[in-house]
């Protein structure tokens, strides 16, 4: 296993961003096992641990699934770019490269919910903490990832190809690889724009407009 990056927990929280540009290097199986171990430590309702991780690497079904996903991601990005009016930019170029090279991404993980009751708007609360754990663990091991939802464009095809039962929700799709570039710093709104005190939009006088990481 590669030595882990010296990433303090809070610094990791402050600097982990979506990584969509990957080298052709593989994800080490021991690192992947560790990343998923930490993902599995996430909290869930009643500690039922309903999250499941369907890992797509280089097997025959994985390659077929990545081809389906590549088409879905390109379609999703094309629709978003037109609907939201994206102009040429570093972000748009990065997204285009991401979808164009989707089939070559080393690891794609379908994060699933093994439902024990009817679908509910709140059920993501038992899955998405595991997704964040996964991305932070990847960061600590020197990898980068991005969580997306464009897999839903080919959900029925994925279910048939990969044998996913009807009671299992496809909650997220996470791509992983060795970053071309680095994590952080991230650009985020200052705290005084997103924190209210006592009532809606009431200023919190104990926060400021700094975007610097607290010491």
Residue frames as qw, qx, qy, qz and C-alpha x, y, z in Angstrom:
[[0.000, 0.887, 0.462, 0.000, 0.00, 0.00, 0.00],
 [0.354, 0.582, -0.053, 0.731, 1.29, 3.44, -0.87],
 [0.287, -0.257, -0.508, 0.770, 2.14, 5.65, 2.08],
 [0.016, 0.817, 0.576, 0.027, -0.79, 7.88, 2.89],
 [0.215, 0.636, 0.024, 0.741, -0.66, 11.57, 2.30],
 [0.293, -0.239, -0.556, 0.740, -0.03, 13.65, 5.40],
 [0.204, -0.470, -0.358, -0.781, -3.51, 15.20, 5.33],
 [0.090, 0.071, 0.645, -0.756, -4.92, 16.55, 8.56],
 [0.140, 0.507, 0.850, -0.026, -8.64, 15.74, 8.85],
 [0.118, 0.813, 0.316, -0.475, -9.80, 19.37, 8.93],
 [0.009, -0.560, 0.468, 0.683, -7.42, 20.35, 6.14],
 [0.150, 0.105, 0.914, 0.363, -8.78, 17.48, 4.09],
 [0.160, 0.689, 0.679, -0.197, -12.30, 18.75, 4.64],
 [0.049, 0.816, 0.031, -0.574, -11.24, 22.23, 3.55],
 [0.033, 0.595, -0.571, -0.565, -9.40, 21.17, 0.40],
 [0.386, 0.118, 0.895, 0.190, -11.07, 18.07, -1.06],
 [0.433, 0.475, -0.075, -0.762, -12.67, 19.05, -4.35],
 [0.870, 0.362, 0.302, -0.144, -14.14, 17.20, -7.30],
 [0.209, -0.530, 0.671, 0.475, -11.33, 15.75, -9.41],
 [0.792, 0.475, 0.271, -0.270, -12.27, 14.92, -13.00],
 [0.529, 0.723, -0.442, -0.035, -8.85, 14.80, -14.66],
 [0.849, -0.381, 0.365, 0.010, -7.01, 11.51, -14.13],
 [0.053, 0.587, -0.755, -0.288, -3.75, 10.01, -15.32],
 [0.790, 0.152, -0.497, -0.326, -3.73, 6.54, -16.87],
 [0.100, 0.322, -0.857, 0.390, -2.26, 5.08, -13.66],
 [0.568, -0.362, -0.706, -0.217, -4.35, 2.36, -12.02],
 [0.506, -0.627, 0.245, -0.539, -5.81, 2.54, -8.53],
 [0.188, 0.321, -0.898, 0.236, -3.86, 0.16, -6.32],
 [0.618, -0.346, -0.643, -0.293, -6.18, -2.65, -5.09],
 [0.489, -0.303, -0.610, 0.545, -4.93, -2.30, -1.51],
 [0.000, -0.055, -0.124, 0.991, -5.63, 1.42, -1.61],
 [0.463, -0.223, -0.457, -0.726, -9.08, 0.78, -3.08],
 [0.595, -0.349, -0.720, 0.075, -9.81, -1.74, -0.33],
 [0.318, -0.250, -0.455, 0.794, -8.78, 0.83, 2.29],
 [0.170, -0.073, -0.147, -0.972, -10.86, 3.59, 0.68],
 [0.576, -0.305, -0.555, -0.517, -13.95, 1.40, 0.71],
 [0.520, -0.298, -0.695, 0.398, -13.26, 0.31, 4.30],
 [0.110, -0.189, -0.300, 0.928, -13.39, 3.94, 5.42],
 [0.368, -0.149, -0.377, -0.837, -16.47, 4.55, 3.29],
 [0.601, -0.316, -0.711, -0.185, -18.16, 1.71, 5.12],
 [0.341, -0.231, -0.611, 0.676, -17.54, 3.39, 8.50],
 [0.145, -0.262, -0.124, -0.946, -20.06, 6.12, 7.67],
 [0.289, 0.168, 0.682, -0.650, -23.14, 6.61, 9.86],
 [0.290, -0.194, -0.693, -0.630, -26.57, 5.49, 8.68],
 [0.588, -0.340, 0.033, -0.734, -30.11, 5.46, 10.03],
 [0.888, -0.318, 0.171, -0.284, -30.48, 2.95, 12.88],
 [0.243, -0.588, 0.752, 0.172, -26.99, 1.76, 11.90],
 [0.875, 0.282, 0.343, -0.192, -28.54, -0.44, 9.20],
 [0.272, -0.506, 0.628, 0.525, -25.61, 0.26, 6.88],
 [0.723, 0.485, 0.462, -0.167, -27.69, -0.08, 3.69],
 [0.299, 0.807, -0.369, -0.350, -25.00, 1.29, 1.36],
 [0.879, 0.043, 0.418, 0.224, -23.44, -1.07, -1.17],
 [0.015, 0.763, -0.413, -0.497, -20.49, -0.36, -3.49],
 [0.865, 0.363, 0.334, 0.093, -20.55, -1.87, -6.98],
 [0.266, -0.705, 0.415, 0.509, -17.00, -1.38, -8.25],
 [0.788, 0.596, 0.152, 0.027, -16.34, -1.20, -12.00],
 [0.395, -0.652, 0.466, 0.449, -12.68, -1.67, -12.96],
 [0.232, 0.517, -0.627, -0.534, -11.62, -3.65, -16.03],
 [0.439, 0.101, 0.891, -0.062, -13.76, -6.80, -16.10],
 [0.105, 0.254, 0.742, 0.611, -15.95, -7.57, -19.12],
 [0.119, -0.766, -0.629, -0.055, -19.16, -6.30, -17.50],
 [0.299, -0.701, -0.109, 0.639, -17.32, -3.28, -16.13],
 [0.224, -0.159, 0.476, 0.835, -16.15, -2.33, -19.61],
 [0.023, -0.509, -0.727, -0.460, -19.68, -2.63, -20.99],
 [0.259, -0.800, -0.487, 0.239, -21.04, -0.60, -18.08],
 [0.310, -0.530, 0.093, 0.784, -18.42, 2.11, -18.59],
 [0.145, 0.151, 0.614, 0.761, -19.42, 2.32, -22.24],
 [0.159, -0.707, -0.662, -0.192, -23.06, 2.82, -21.25],
 [0.360, -0.762, -0.268, 0.467, -22.05, 5.38, -18.65],
 [0.346, -0.220, 0.300, 0.861, -19.79, 7.23, -21.07],
 [0.019, 0.436, 0.624, 0.648, -22.70, 7.76, -23.44],
 [0.318, -0.780, -0.539, 0.010, -24.93, 8.87, -20.56],
 [0.433, -0.604, -0.092, 0.663, -22.33, 11.30, -19.21],
 [0.244, -0.001, 0.411, 0.878, -21.73, 12.86, -22.62],
 [0.132, -0.597, -0.634, -0.474, -25.46, 13.27, -23.13],
 [0.417, -0.753, -0.436, 0.262, -25.87, 14.72, -19.62],
 [0.393, -0.441, 0.061, 0.805, -23.08, 17.24, -20.08],
 [0.143, 0.240, 0.533, 0.799, -24.31, 18.31, -23.51],
 [0.240, -0.719, -0.596, -0.267, -27.77, 18.96, -22.09],
 [0.462, -0.717, -0.272, 0.446, -26.41, 20.84, -19.07],
 [0.394, -0.190, 0.228, 0.870, -24.04, 22.94, -21.16],
 [0.008, 0.402, 0.540, 0.740, -26.85, 24.06, -23.43],
 [0.364, -0.734, -0.561, -0.121, -29.48, 24.55, -20.71],
 [0.503, -0.724, -0.181, 0.435, -27.18, 26.49, -18.38],
 [0.348, 0.932, -0.012, 0.101, -25.47, 28.49, -21.10],
 [0.704, -0.509, 0.251, 0.427, -21.88, 27.43, -20.37],
 [0.425, 0.874, -0.228, -0.064, -19.33, 29.40, -22.34],
 [0.801, 0.308, -0.374, 0.352, -15.80, 28.21, -23.14],
 [0.360, -0.802, 0.342, -0.332, -13.89, 28.13, -19.86],
 [0.099, 0.443, -0.868, 0.200, -11.45, 26.05, -17.88],
 [0.528, -0.003, 0.701, -0.479, -14.34, 24.32, -16.14],
 [0.788, 0.437, 0.070, -0.428, -16.20, 23.58, -19.38],
 [0.502, 0.581, -0.635, -0.084, -13.02, 22.24, -20.97],
 [0.136, -0.324, 0.878, -0.326, -12.41, 20.03, -17.95],
 [0.673, 0.168, 0.523, -0.495, -15.95, 18.67, -18.04],
 [0.743, 0.533, -0.219, -0.342, -15.72, 17.95, -21.77],
 [0.315, 0.512, -0.796, 0.074, -12.48, 16.04, -21.29],
 [0.395, -0.167, 0.775, -0.465, -14.02, 14.15, -18.36],
 [0.773, 0.292, 0.365, -0.428, -16.97, 12.86, -20.36],
 [0.636, 0.617, -0.397, -0.238, -14.97, 12.27, -23.56],
 [0.341, 0.442, -0.811, 0.173, -12.52, 10.01, -21.71],
 [0.697, -0.373, 0.284, -0.542, -15.01, 8.38, -19.36],
 [0.975, 0.071, -0.178, -0.109, -14.35, 4.83, -20.56],
 [0.640, 0.399, -0.483, 0.445, -10.67, 5.16, -19.57],
 [0.380, -0.670, 0.334, -0.543, -11.36, 6.18, -15.95],
 [0.234, 0.303, -0.903, 0.195, -9.63, 3.55, -13.77],
 [0.098, -0.270, -0.899, 0.330, -12.40, 3.01, -11.21],
 [0.391, -0.307, -0.218, -0.840, -16.11, 3.80, -11.30],
 [0.062, -0.134, -0.890, 0.431, -18.19, 3.03, -8.22],
 [0.426, -0.459, -0.451, -0.636, -21.96, 2.80, -8.22],
 [0.042, -0.077, 0.705, -0.704, -23.02, 3.62, -4.68],
 [0.452, -0.308, -0.681, -0.487, -26.26, 1.77, -4.05],
 [0.408, -0.251, 0.477, -0.737, -28.94, 1.66, -1.38],
 [0.285, -0.136, -0.945, -0.080, -30.22, -1.77, -0.38],
 [0.414, -0.340, 0.003, -0.844, -33.72, -0.63, 0.52],
 [0.113, -0.145, -0.934, 0.307, -35.61, -2.13, 3.43],
 [0.232, 0.615, 0.570, -0.493, -38.72, 0.00, 2.85],
 [0.477, 0.753, 0.415, 0.185, -40.42, 1.91, 0.06],
 [0.472, 0.313, 0.040, 0.823, -38.39, 4.70, -1.61],
 [0.290, -0.853, -0.362, 0.240, -38.37, 7.84, 0.49],
 [0.309, 0.889, -0.058, 0.333, -37.03, 11.38, -0.14],
 [0.375, -0.833, 0.375, -0.157, -34.90, 11.15, 3.02],
 [0.987, -0.081, 0.095, 0.105, -33.20, 7.83, 2.20],
 [0.599, 0.645, -0.238, 0.411, -30.09, 9.53, 0.86],
 [0.340, -0.800, 0.352, -0.347, -29.18, 10.41, 4.45],
 [0.850, -0.331, 0.409, -0.017, -28.10, 6.79, 4.87],
 [0.857, 0.344, 0.208, 0.323, -25.95, 6.75, 1.70],
 [0.373, 0.854, -0.060, 0.358, -24.33, 10.13, 1.09],
 [0.444, -0.812, 0.378, -0.043, -22.23, 10.21, 4.27],
 [0.852, -0.113, 0.443, 0.256, -20.55, 7.05, 2.91],
 [0.618, 0.685, 0.169, 0.348, -19.90, 8.88, -0.37],
 [0.032, -0.944, 0.228, -0.237, -18.16, 11.72, 1.46],
 [0.715, -0.534, 0.445, 0.079, -16.12, 9.26, 3.52],
 [0.854, 0.256, 0.342, 0.297, -15.07, 7.58, 0.28],
 [0.428, 0.829, 0.018, 0.360, -13.94, 10.84, -1.32],
 [0.295, -0.878, 0.336, -0.170, -12.02, 11.91, 1.78],
 [0.825, -0.307, 0.450, 0.148, -10.32, 8.51, 2.07],
 [0.757, 0.512, 0.218, 0.342, -9.37, 8.73, -1.60],
 [0.107, 0.941, -0.158, 0.280, -7.85, 12.15, -0.92],
 [0.575, -0.700, 0.421, -0.039, -5.80, 10.73, 1.96],
 [0.838, -0.047, 0.483, 0.249, -4.43, 8.00, -0.32],
 [0.219, -0.432, 0.449, 0.751, -3.43, 10.46, -3.02],
 [0.206, 0.362, 0.794, 0.444, -6.38, 9.88, -5.37],
 [0.237, 0.171, 0.074, -0.954, -9.17, 12.13, -6.55],
 [0.123, 0.375, 0.913, 0.104, -12.83, 11.55, -7.27],
 [0.280, -0.011, -0.107, -0.954, -16.08, 13.11, -8.37],
 [0.268, 0.326, 0.857, -0.296, -19.64, 12.22, -7.41],
 [0.243, 0.091, -0.427, -0.866, -22.24, 12.45, -10.17],
 [0.557, 0.249, 0.628, -0.483, -25.81, 11.44, -11.00],
 [0.471, 0.472, -0.401, -0.628, -25.67, 11.09, -14.80],
 [0.033, -0.108, 0.991, 0.069, -25.70, 7.31, -14.42],
 [0.439, 0.360, 0.634, -0.525, -29.47, 7.60, -14.04],
 [0.477, 0.525, -0.280, -0.647, -29.71, 8.16, -17.79],
 [0.590, 0.254, -0.731, -0.230, -28.91, 4.48, -18.31],
 [0.453, -0.335, 0.648, -0.512, -30.24, 3.08, -15.05],
 [0.903, 0.118, 0.203, -0.359, -32.41, 0.38, -16.60],
 [0.755, 0.519, -0.397, 0.045, -29.55, -0.79, -18.85],
 [0.074, 0.552, -0.716, 0.421, -27.15, -0.91, -15.90],
 [0.682, -0.210, 0.494, -0.497, -29.63, -2.92, -13.85],
 [0.942, 0.268, 0.001, -0.201, -29.99, -5.51, -16.59],
 [0.598, 0.600, -0.492, 0.200, -26.27, -5.71, -17.37],
 [0.120, 0.468, -0.698, 0.529, -25.04, -5.84, -13.77],
 [0.524, -0.299, -0.797, -0.016, -27.91, -7.81, -12.22],
 [0.013, -0.104, 0.447, -0.888, -28.97, -5.06, -9.83],
 [0.056, -0.476, -0.874, 0.081, -32.28, -5.97, -8.11],
 [0.059, -0.676, -0.408, -0.611, -35.28, -3.66, -8.35],
 [0.530, -0.791, -0.301, 0.051, -35.26, -2.98, -4.59],
 [0.629, -0.330, 0.032, 0.703, -31.74, -1.50, -4.80],
 [0.197, 0.963, 0.133, -0.129, -31.43, 2.23, -5.47],
 [0.695, 0.260, 0.057, 0.667, -28.60, 3.61, -7.59],
 [0.277, -0.877, -0.273, 0.283, -27.85, 6.59, -5.38],
 [0.018, -0.907, 0.294, 0.302, -24.61, 7.94, -6.87],
 [0.888, 0.352, 0.004, 0.295, -21.80, 7.29, -9.31],
 [0.344, -0.868, 0.282, 0.221, -18.26, 8.09, -8.13],
 [0.790, 0.536, -0.186, 0.232, -15.23, 8.14, -10.42],
 [0.612, -0.724, 0.253, 0.193, -11.73, 7.61, -8.99],
 [0.821, 0.438, -0.053, 0.363, -8.20, 7.95, -10.28],
 [0.587, -0.318, -0.042, 0.743, -4.79, 9.49, -9.82],
 [0.164, 0.912, 0.233, -0.296, -5.26, 13.26, -10.26],
 [0.549, 0.403, 0.151, 0.716, -3.70, 15.27, -13.03],
 [0.096, -0.673, 0.058, -0.731, -3.05, 18.21, -10.75],
 [0.241, 0.001, -0.749, 0.617, -3.86, 18.57, -7.09],
 [0.272, -0.707, -0.653, 0.016, -6.62, 19.11, -4.57],
 [0.289, -0.877, -0.272, 0.270, -7.51, 22.53, -3.19],
 [0.133, 0.237, 0.549, -0.791, -7.61, 25.28, -2.45],
 [0.113, 0.548, 0.794, 0.236, -11.31, 25.40, -3.16],
 [0.081, -0.174, -0.057, -0.980, -13.41, 28.47, -3.93],
 [0.246, -0.531, -0.810, 0.041, -16.41, 28.66, -1.62],
 [0.171, -0.793, -0.219, -0.543, -18.76, 31.34, -0.34],
 [0.098, 0.360, -0.575, 0.728, -17.74, 33.15, 2.86],
 [0.205, -0.275, -0.885, 0.316, -19.34, 31.93, 6.06],
 [0.137, 0.345, 0.378, -0.848, -21.34, 35.11, 6.65],
 [0.436, 0.174, -0.407, -0.784, -23.29, 34.44, 3.43],
 [0.589, -0.053, -0.757, -0.279, -24.42, 30.93, 4.39],
 [0.355, -0.245, -0.779, 0.455, -24.92, 31.09, 8.18],
 [0.319, -0.607, -0.181, -0.705, -27.98, 32.65, 9.83],
 [0.207, 0.013, -0.758, 0.619, -28.54, 33.07, 13.56],
 [0.216, 0.242, 0.615, -0.718, -31.89, 32.67, 15.34],
 [0.583, 0.588, 0.436, -0.352, -34.06, 33.19, 12.23],
 [0.707, 0.426, 0.416, 0.381, -33.86, 33.05, 8.43],
 [0.448, 0.657, 0.089, 0.599, -31.38, 35.55, 6.96],
 [0.410, -0.910, 0.040, -0.055, -30.62, 37.05, 10.37],
 [0.452, 0.676, -0.508, 0.286, -26.86, 37.81, 10.41],
 [0.868, -0.388, -0.211, 0.227, -24.67, 35.76, 12.72],
 [0.021, 0.957, -0.235, 0.168, -22.40, 38.35, 14.31],
 [0.658, -0.561, 0.495, 0.087, -20.00, 35.62, 15.50],
 [0.775, 0.184, 0.445, 0.410, -18.88, 34.75, 11.94],
 [0.010, -0.708, 0.215, 0.673, -17.06, 36.89, 9.40],
 [0.718, 0.639, -0.017, -0.276, -16.54, 37.02, 5.66],
 [0.149, -0.634, 0.729, 0.210, -13.19, 35.28, 5.64],
 [0.915, 0.273, -0.181, -0.235, -12.64, 32.44, 3.19],
 [0.244, 0.574, -0.750, 0.222, -9.34, 31.44, 4.79],
 [0.752, -0.191, -0.631, 0.016, -9.08, 28.08, 6.51],
 [0.526, -0.802, 0.086, -0.270, -9.41, 28.53, 10.31],
 [0.375, 0.518, -0.681, 0.356, -6.23, 28.07, 12.29]]
